[in-house]
Amino acid sequence: MNRQFSEEETLVADCLQEMKRIINQLHITDESFLEDTRQEIPHLKKLLSEMERYTVE
C-alpha cells in the first residue's frame, strides 16, 4: 500500500538529503576538515531551521 507524501514531508526529506550530502563530503582525513566543516555549519543550520518549521508543533 503506497501513500501519498505531503508537501511538508517531501520538503523535510529534501532537507535531510541535502544534509547527508554535506556531511558525507566532510572527511576528517582532509587537512581542511575543520575549515570545511566551519564553512558548512551555516548551511546545515539553515536546513535544520527549515525542517523545524515543518516538524515542530
N, C-alpha and C positions, 0 to 999 in steps of 0.2 A: 504494500500500500504506500504510494508516494503522496506526500503532502506538498502543498504549495508553500514556499517560503515567503514570509512577509518582507517588505522593503527594508524594515529595520534589521531583520535577521541577515539579510544579504549585505547590508552596509557594515554590520559588525563583523561578518565573516570576511569581507574585503579588508577591513582594518587588521584583523588577525593575520591574514595572508601577507599583508604588507609588513607587519611587524616581524613575522617569521623570516621574510626575505631579508630584512635589515639585519636581524640577529644572526642569520646564517652566514652573512658576508663578513662578520666580525670574527677574527681569529686571533687568539692570544699569542700565537707564534709570530704574528706580524709585528715588526718593530714599531709600527704606528698604531698599535692596538688601542692604547688609552686615548690618543688623539682622535682616532676614527670613532671610537665609542662616544667620546665627548661631543663630537660633531653630530652624531645621530640622536642623542638624547632629546633635543627639542622636537624632532620629528616623531619619535616614539611617544613623547608626552602629548603631542597633538593628536596622535592616533588614539591614545588612551582616553583623552578627553572626549573625543568624538564617540568612542564606544560607550563611555559613561552616559552620554546624553540619551542613548537608546536602551540602556540596560538598568539604570538606577531609577527606582520609582520615587 
